[in-house]
Amino acid sequence: MSGPPLVAGYSTRDVARLLGIAEGRVRALARSGLVSPRRGRRRELRFSFQDLVVLRSAQGLLDAGLPPRRVREALARLGEQLPGGRSLASVRIGADRGSVVVRGEGEFWEPESGQRLLDFEVADLAVRVAPLARRNAERARRLEGMGAEDWYGLAWELEAAATEEAAEAYRRALEIDPEHFDARVNLGRLLHEGGELEAAEACFRRAAEVRPDDPTGWFNLGVALQDRGRREEAIGAYRRSVEADPQYADAYFNLAGLYEELGQRAVAIKNLKAYRRLVRG
């Protein structure tokens, strides 16, 4: 592992301008422990896009009259409640009659109580961040000494706001380290979302070869194969995923759907029961 990326994130001034709040307020929110920004080469604060989402959500909740302590606790608990691989940028957070409420993937819940039930859109924030994200990418192209982990970190920062630049940064990371598992998986995901299913399949297949004991590569390969209509191969990939991690609930769910399509109802029900057991647990 190398140190922090040479070019990553957004300055305190950037954040203040993007969120429409004072720089002192940004620093105060950072000191409160809501986010953990990196330090730049001159020890200045460097915020990630995820930090921007957290800070914007916190500011909105504070503006709605929630006490700072409750805001910190609610956002911390929400981070623990999100499934692996999801970030706060994937949900919408808001205040409703004095409570923090969250909407994501068709469901509502209160992170403070954990009961399933701000409304701050992330898309417009990503639009405003995009020019700064592209600026960082351009600066990175001119720098020497960027390692695979540097490019990976930059790509992760670029994803929400500048998808093409993120994909390029992942490719740069893989040129330096062809076995960088996370860069391979994330590039495959971007390709998949962009409709490049053949290229995505190749990415996920290579990731699974690099780290066969990690269920993520196999699961994503299964999704790509399923979307290409290759159901039997997709089942094989999903089965490898649950062999690597018997607790990988989403793989059981997808297996259930595929077996149902193939008319193997008993096997479909078995996998659906496994999924429900894991989700309820």
matplotlib code that plots the C-alpha trace (Angstrom):
import matplotlib.pyplot as plt

x = [0.0, 1.3, 0.5, -2.5, -3.0, -0.9, -4.0, -7.3, -10.2, -11.4, -10.0, -11.9, -12.5, -13.9, -16.3, -17.5, -18.3, -20.0, -22.1, -22.8, -21.4, -18.5, -15.1, -15.1, -18.2, -16.6, -13.6, -15.9, -17.9, -14.7, -13.4, -16.7, -15.7, -18.4, -15.8, -12.1, -10.5, -7.0, -4.1, -2.5, 1.2, 1.1, -1.0, -4.2, -7.5, -8.6, -12.2, -13.6, -16.9, -18.3, -17.2, -19.1, -22.3, -21.9, -21.2, -24.2, -26.5, -25.2, -25.7, -29.2, -30.2, -28.7, -30.7, -33.8, -33.2, -31.7, -29.1, -25.4, -25.0, -28.0, -26.8, -23.4, -24.9, -27.5, -25.0, -22.5, -25.2, -26.4, -22.9, -22.9, -26.4, -25.7, -24.8, -21.3, -20.2, -22.8, -22.1, -24.1, -24.2, -26.5, -29.3, -31.3, -31.2, -33.5, -35.4, -39.1, -40.8, -37.6, -36.3, -33.6, -35.1, -33.4, -34.7, -32.8, -33.7, -37.5, -37.5, -37.5, -35.9, -34.7, -31.0, -31.3, -33.7, -32.9, -36.6, -37.3, -39.4, -33.7, -34.3, -31.0, -30.4, -26.8, -27.1, -27.0, -24.0, -22.2, -22.9, -21.3, -18.3, -17.6, -15.4, -13.2, -13.0, -11.9, -9.4, -7.9, -7.8, -5.9, -3.4, -2.8, -2.0, 0.8, 2.3, 5.1, 5.3, 1.7, 1.4, -1.4, -2.9, -2.7, -4.6, -7.1, -7.8, -8.3, -10.6, -12.7, -13.0, -14.0, -16.7, -19.7, -18.9, -16.8, -17.3, -15.1, -12.2, -12.7, -12.6, -9.4, -7.8, -8.7, -7.1, -3.9, -3.9, -4.2, -1.4, 0.9, -0.6, -2.6, -3.6, -5.2, -8.4, -10.5, -9.5, -10.5, -13.9, -14.7, -13.7, -15.9, -18.8, -18.4, -18.2, -21.3, -23.3, -22.2, -23.6, -20.2, -21.2, -18.4, -15.7, -17.3, -17.4, -13.7, -12.9, -14.9, -13.5, -9.9, -10.8, -12.1, -8.9, -6.8, -8.6, -10.7, -11.5, -13.3, -17.0, -17.2, -15.5, -17.6, -20.9, -20.2, -19.2, -22.5, -24.5, -22.6, -23.3, -26.9, -27.4, -25.9, -28.4, -25.9, -27.9, -26.0, -22.7, -24.2, -25.4, -21.8, -20.4, -23.0, -22.3, -18.6, -19.6, -21.4, -18.7, -16.3, -18.7, -21.8, -23.2, -23.4, -27.1, -27.5, -26.0, -28.7, -31.4, -30.0, -29.7, -33.3, -34.4, -32.3, -33.4, -37.0, -36.5, -35.1, -38.1, -36.2, -38.7, -37.5, -33.9, -35.2, -37.1, -34.1, -32.0, -34.7, -35.0, -31.3, -31.5, -34.4, -32.6, -29.5, -31.4, -33.5, -30.5]
y = [0.0, 3.4, 6.6, 8.9, 9.7, 12.5, 14.2, 13.5, 15.2, 18.8, 21.7, 23.4, 26.3, 23.9, 22.3, 25.7, 26.9, 23.7, 23.5, 27.2, 27.4, 29.3, 27.7, 27.9, 25.9, 23.2, 23.0, 22.9, 20.0, 18.2, 18.7, 17.2, 13.8, 13.6, 13.0, 12.1, 14.1, 13.3, 15.7, 17.0, 17.4, 20.7, 19.2, 21.0, 19.2, 17.2, 16.0, 13.1, 13.1, 10.9, 13.6, 16.1, 14.0, 13.5, 17.3, 18.3, 15.9, 17.1, 20.7, 20.0, 18.2, 21.0, 23.5, 21.5, 22.0, 18.7, 18.9, 18.4, 15.3, 13.6, 14.4, 12.9, 9.7, 9.3, 9.5, 7.2, 4.6, 5.0, 4.2, 1.0, 0.0, 0.3, -3.1, -3.6, -1.7, 1.0, 4.5, 7.4, 8.7, 5.8, 7.0, 10.1, 11.6, 14.1, 15.3, 14.6, 15.9, 15.9, 12.5, 11.5, 9.5, 7.7, 6.4, 3.9, 1.1, 1.5, 1.5, 4.1, 3.8, 5.7, 5.1, 6.2, 3.4, 1.1, 1.0, 0.5, 3.2, 14.5, 14.5, 15.8, 14.7, 13.7, 14.0, 17.8, 17.8, 15.5, 17.9, 20.7, 18.6, 17.4, 20.3, 20.0, 16.2, 16.7, 19.3, 16.7, 14.1, 16.6, 17.4, 13.7, 13.1, 15.7, 14.3, 11.8, 9.1, 8.2, 4.5, 2.1, 2.9, 6.6, 6.1, 3.8, 6.5, 9.2, 6.9, 6.3, 10.0, 10.6, 8.0, 10.0, 13.1, 12.1, 8.5, 8.5, 10.0, 7.5, 4.6, 6.0, 6.3, 2.7, 1.6, 3.6, 1.7, -1.6, -0.7, -0.4, -3.3, -5.7, -7.7, -4.8, -6.5, -3.5, -1.4, -4.4, -4.9, -1.1, -0.7, -3.7, -2.1, 1.2, -0.7, -2.8, 0.4, 1.9, -1.1, -2.6, -6.1, -8.0, -5.8, -5.9, -9.7, -9.8, -7.5, -9.5, -12.8, -11.5, -10.2, -13.6, -15.3, -12.8, -13.4, -16.6, -16.6, -13.2, -13.5, -10.0, -10.9, -14.0, -12.3, -9.4, -11.9, -13.7, -10.4, -9.7, -13.2, -13.1, -9.8, -11.4, -14.2, -16.9, -18.3, -21.6, -19.8, -17.1, -19.9, -21.3, -17.8, -17.2, -20.7, -19.8, -16.6, -18.4, -21.1, -18.2, -16.6, -18.6, -15.4, -13.6, -13.1, -11.3, -14.3, -16.6, -14.2, -14.1, -17.9, -18.2, -16.1, -18.0, -21.4, -20.2, -19.1, -22.6, -24.3, -25.7, -24.5, -26.6, -25.4, -21.8, -22.0, -23.4, -20.5, -18.0, -19.4, -19.0, -15.4, -14.6, -16.3, -14.2, -10.9, -11.5, -12.5]
z = [0.0, -0.9, 0.9, 0.1, -3.6, -4.8, -6.3, -4.6, -3.1, -2.6, -0.6, 2.3, -0.1, -2.8, -0.2, 1.1, -2.4, -3.4, -0.3, 0.1, 3.6, 5.3, 5.3, 9.1, 9.1, 7.0, 9.3, 12.4, 10.9, 10.1, 13.7, 15.0, 13.7, 11.0, 8.3, 8.3, 5.5, 4.3, 4.5, 1.4, 0.9, 2.7, 5.5, 4.2, 4.4, 1.4, 1.3, -0.7, -2.6, 0.2, 2.7, 0.6, 0.8, 4.6, 5.2, 3.0, 4.8, 8.2, 7.2, 6.0, 9.2, 11.3, 9.3, 10.0, 13.7, 14.8, 17.5, 16.4, 18.7, 17.1, 13.6, 14.3, 15.9, 13.1, 10.3, 12.1, 12.6, 9.0, 7.8, 9.8, 8.5, 4.8, 3.1, 2.1, -1.0, -0.6, 0.4, 1.7, -1.9, -2.7, -0.4, 0.3, 3.8, 5.5, 8.5, 9.2, 12.3, 14.3, 13.2, 10.6, 7.8, 4.9, 1.6, -0.4, -2.9, -2.3, 1.5, 4.3, 7.7, 10.7, 11.3, 15.0, 15.8, 12.9, 12.1, 8.4, 7.1, 3.9, 1.2, -0.3, -3.9, -4.6, -8.4, -8.3, -6.0, -8.4, -11.3, -9.3, -8.3, -11.9, -13.0, -9.9, -10.4, -14.0, -12.8, -10.4, -13.2, -15.5, -12.8, -12.2, -15.9, -15.6, -12.4, -12.2, -9.6, -9.4, -8.3, -8.8, -5.4, -6.2, -9.5, -7.7, -5.0, -7.7, -9.7, -6.6, -6.0, -9.7, -9.9, -8.7, -10.8, -13.8, -14.9, -18.0, -16.1, -13.4, -15.9, -17.3, -13.8, -13.1, -16.3, -15.3, -12.0, -13.8, -16.2, -13.2, -11.2, -13.4, -10.3, -8.5, -7.6, -6.5, -9.6, -11.8, -10.1, -10.1, -13.8, -14.6, -12.8, -14.7, -18.0, -17.0, -16.1, -19.5, -21.4, -22.3, -21.1, -23.0, -21.6, -18.1, -18.2, -19.1, -16.2, -13.6, -14.9, -14.5, -11.0, -10.0, -11.3, -9.3, -6.1, -6.3, -2.6, -2.8, -3.6, -5.2, -8.4, -8.9, -8.1, -10.5, -13.2, -12.5, -13.0, -16.3, -17.6, -16.6, -18.4, -21.5, -21.3, -20.3, -17.4, -16.9, -16.7, -14.4, -12.1, -12.0, -11.1, -8.4, -6.9, -6.8, -5.0, -2.2, -2.0, -1.3, 1.2, 2.3, 3.8, 0.4, 0.4, -3.0, -4.7, -3.3, -4.4, -8.0, -8.0, -7.0, -9.9, -12.4, -11.2, -11.4, -15.0, -15.8, -14.2, -11.3, -8.7, -5.7, -6.1, -6.6, -3.3, -1.5, -2.5, -1.8, 1.7, 2.2, 1.1, 3.5, 6.3, 5.8, 5.4, 8.4, 10.4]

ax = plt.figure().add_subplot(projection="3d")
ax.plot(x, y, z, "-o")
ax.set_aspect("equal")
plt.show()
